[in-house]
Amino acid sequence: MDQADRGAAKILIVDDLEVNRSILEEIIRDMGYLPVSAGSGEEALQLVKKMCPRLILSDISMPGMDGYELCRILKNDNKTKNIPIIFISAYDNPKDIIKGLTLGGADYITKPFFPEVVQARVGVHLRLYEAGRELEEMNRRLHASLSEQLAQIEQEKKEVLYALAGIAARNSCYRKEHIERLKENCRILAQGMQLSPLYEDKISDAYIDTIELAAPLCDIGNIGIPLELLRKSEAFSPGEMAIVQTHTSIGAKLLSDLHVGRDYNDFVCMAVDIAHYHHENWDGTGYPEGLKGESIPLAAQIVSIVQVYCALTDKKNYSREEAFQIMEEEVEVKFNPDIFKICRKIARQLR
């Protein structure tokens, strides 16, 4: 500890006898620290609120609040619990010493005072205190560094997923802008649903942000489907259709196997739901599990509508109105009628 730090360090002395305070003040001053005195436990608490002492020397036997009670209060406060407290007392009974240490006291010095003993004990605990603070700061910096590295790793994982989703979209003959349209339109629809009494308690701002990130991964499982099937223009045979339909399970498995930190759990969970269930139909005729109605995850219901809209207006080049006329025929069959109604109302906002 350098001289500048020593000069700034305040040592609080708590004793109801002025003579004791004077002796300790002189000892502390000789060490190069700044002594601050209190004549009672109550006064000490007020002083601690105004300044943060580096260490406290407290008598035990005092009128009103004794040293034990002062220690208990300070150790129960997160702001002061780490301040070392050394008890000073004429009592040398082991039970008294044990009680003080049990309450959180750092040390115990008996009267009469020997300056060398006080200086040695105070010096040890100040060095321990400083070492503890330095360790906490090192841990904080290490944690911050690790958090930044983990965040970077998670971001890199997401970028790989989006790259795979982009390849899967191109393999399916979608235009480059397809993924951006899909994510933006899912956000717009989710925002519209948030304003509806039917969904205001289900869709938060965080949910909207998450579905915007997760929606583009809906068909990531197509990365495992043969290219000739993805680009086939004729109707699929039953065997070919069964292969194509496995893209939902492939995508969900790929995303489920992704190990991520806590900050990304919501994103991955929603992405899995979307990849696995976005081809389920409202009436239960979809795949892979034949879920029906509200048993289909809400995010998958949203993506189901938006994906068909984007496919009709992108791949098929239908106008917005033409696309909704075609989709109208699938309401209560493929689509949730309430969500479709909201989507119809905000149609002009869609890309």
N, C-alpha and C positions, 0 to 999 in steps of 0.2 A: 504494500500500500504506500503510495507516494505521499509527500508532505502536503500536497494540495488536497488530497482526499482526506487526510487526517484532520486538516484544519476545518473541513466542512462537516466532519462527523460529529453528531451531537450524542452525548451520553446522558440519559435521564437518570437522576438520583432521586429516590423516593424514600423519605424518612421524616418522621414527625419531630425529631430532635435536630435543632439547628446545628449543634456542635458536630454531630455525625455528618450532616450534609457538608459542612465546611471542610472537614477532614477529607472526605471523598472528592469534593470539588478540587482541592489542591492536588490530590493524587492524579485525577483525570487530566487536569490542566498540565501537569508535569509530563504526561504522556503525549501531549500535543493535540488533545481532543477538546471539544467545547462542552463543559458540564452545564446541564440545565437541571434545576432543582424543583421538587414539589414536596410540600409538607404533609400530604395525605394521598390516599389512593384516589379519591374523587378529583383532586387537583391534577393528579398524574394523568387521569383519563382525558381531561380537558386539554392538557398540554399535548398529549399524543395526537389528538384530533387536529391540532394546529401545525405540528411539525412531526416529522418521522424520525425518531431517534434510532441510531445504529444499534444501541444496546441499552438495557434498563438494569440499574442496580436498585433493588427494592428491599426495604425492611419488611419483616413479617408482622411484628406486633405493632399495630398503629390504631389509634382511636377511629371508630367508624369502619371503613373498608380496610381490612388487613391485606397483607401482601399476597396471601393465597387467593383471595377473592379477586384482587387486581389481575393476578396472573390468569385466573380462570376466564375472566372477561376478555382479556387481550387474546388469549389462545383460541377463543370461540369466534373471533372476528377475522374474516379472511384478509382484511387489510393489515392486521397487526400480528397475526399468528406466527409469523416467521421472525419477529424481533426477539433476539436472545434475552432472557431474563435471568439475572443472577441474584439469588436471595442473599441478604445480609442480615445476620441475626446473632443474638447472644445465646440462642438455644443451640446446643450441640447434640441433642438427643437424636439418635439414628432415625427414629420414627418421624421427627420433624423434617429431617433431611429427605427421607424417602417420600414424604407427602409432597414436599415442594417439587421434587423431580417428577413425581407421578402427574402432577398438574401441568407439567410442561416446562418447568424451570430448567435452565441449561446448567446451572452450577449453584454452589452454596458456600458462602464465606462467613465464617464465624467472627464475632467481635472478641477482643479489640482488633482493629485493623492493623495489618502489617503492609505498608506500602508496596513492598516487593511482591507479596502474595496477590494483592489486589491487581497490580499491574500485570502480573503473569497471567492470572485468570481472565482478566478483561482482554488482554492481547490475544490469548488463545481463541476466545469465543468470537472476537471481531474477525480474526483470520478465517475461522470456520464459516462465519456468516458471509464474508466476501467470497470465499471459495464456493459456497452454496449458490450465491447469486450468479457467479461466473458460470457455474455448471448449468443453472437454469437458462441462462442466456445462450450457452452453447447448444443446449437441447432445443431451445426455440428456433435457433438458426438452422439446426439440422432438420427439425420437423418442417420448417418452411421450405428448405431445399428439397427434402423428400417429397413434400406435397406438390411442389412445382414439377418435379420429375415425373411423379405419378400422373399428374394432370396432362403432361405432355405425352406420356405413353398412351393414356386413354384417348386423347385427341388423335394420335396416330392410328390407333385401332379403328376409330370412327372413320378416318379418312380412307383406310383400307376397305372398310365395309361399303362406303359410298362408291369407291372405285369398282368394287365387285358388282354393286347394284347398277352402276353405269354400264358395265360390260353386259350384264344380263338384259338391260333395257335395249341396248344396241343389237344384241343377238335376237331380240324379239321384234326388231325393225322399228323401234320407236325413235323419234327424233331426239336430238341432243337435249332439247329443252324440256323433254317429258318429265324428268325427275324434278326440275325446278317448278314446273306447273303443278305437279302432284303435291309437293310439299306446301306450296303457297296456297293452293285451293283448299287443302285440308285445314290449314290455319284459318282461312276465311270462314269455312263452314263451322269449325269449332267455335270461333268468335260469335257467329250468328246464333249458335245453339246456347252459348253462355247467357245470351240475353233472353232466352225463352224460359218461362217458369218450369217447363218440363226438365230442363237440364242445368239450370243455374247452380244447383247444389252438387252437380257431378263434374262440372267443367270449371276448373280454376285457371288463373293465368299461367301457372306452372304446367298444367295439363296441355294448354294450347301450345306452349313452347315445346313441350316434349313430343306432341304428335307431329309438329312440323319437322322435327328431327328424325322421328321414327318412320313416318309414312313412306319415304323413298325406298325403304328396305323391304317393302311388301313382297316384291318378286325376286328378292336376292337368291332364292332357291333355284331360279332358272339357270343359275350358273352350273347346276348339275344335270340339266336336261340336254339331250343331244341337239345340236344346232339345226339339224335337218327337220326336227319336229317343231322347233320354235319358229322356223321360217316356212313351214308347210302351209300352203294356201287352201288345200283341199280339206274336207272333213276328216277328222281323226277316226281311225278304227278303234274299237273298244280297248284293244291292247295299248295302242298309242295314247289314248286318252288317259288310261290308268297311269302311264309313265309321266305324262305331262302333269297330272294332278299331284304327283309326289313332290313337286316343287314347294308346296306348302310345308311339308314335313322336313324337307331338306333345309329350307330357309330357317325354320324354327330351331332345328338341331344346331345349325351353324351359329345362330345367335345365342342359343342357350349355353353353348360350350364356351362362350366368350367370358373370360374372367375379368371383371371390372371392379373398380372401387365403389364406395357407397354413393358418391355423387352421380354415378351413372346407372344405378340400379333401376330407377324408374324408366329411364330411356330404354334399357335392354329389355325389361319386362314388357313394356308396351310394344317394342319392336317384335318380340316373340309372338305376342298375341296377334298383331297385325299380320305377320308372315304366315302364321298357322291358320288363322280363321277368316281372312278377308274374302274367301270364296264360299263361306257359309251363306245360306239363303234364309231370309226371314221366315219362310214357311217350312224350313227344315229339309229342303231338297238339295242343299249344297254339300260341299266336301271340305275337309276330310272326315269330319265326325258327325255330320248331319245335325249340327246344333240348330236350335229354333228360337226365334224371338229374342227376348232379352237375355237368354243364356249365351248369346254371341257377345263377346267383349265389345264395349262401346267403340273403342278405337277402330276395331275391325269393321264395324258397321259404317263408320264415317269414311274410311278408306275405300270400302266397297263401292259407295256411291260416287266418290270423287274419281276413283280409278276408271269406272265405266264412262263417266263424263269426259275425262281427259282422253280416253281411247277413242271415243266417238268423234270428238272435235279435233283430235290430232291425227290418229291413224286413218280414220274414215273421212276426215275433212267435212264433217257435218257442221252446220251452224249451231250456235248455242240453243236456239229455239228448236231446231230439228232434233238435237241430242236429247233435250228434255221430253219431247213428244215420244221418242222411242223409249226412253227410260220410264215414262209414265205407265207403260204397259207392264212393267216389272214391279210396281209398287205393291206391297203386301205379298209378293212372291219372292223377289230377290231383296228388295229394299225395305227398311223400316219406314213406314208411312209418315211418321212424325218428323224424322230427320229429312226425308225427301221434301216434305212440305217447307221446311225451313230453308233447305237448299234452293228450292224454287223461288222463294221470296228474295233471296240474296243473289240470284243468278247473275245480275248485272255486275256484281263485284268480282265474279270469277274470271280468271284469265282464260 
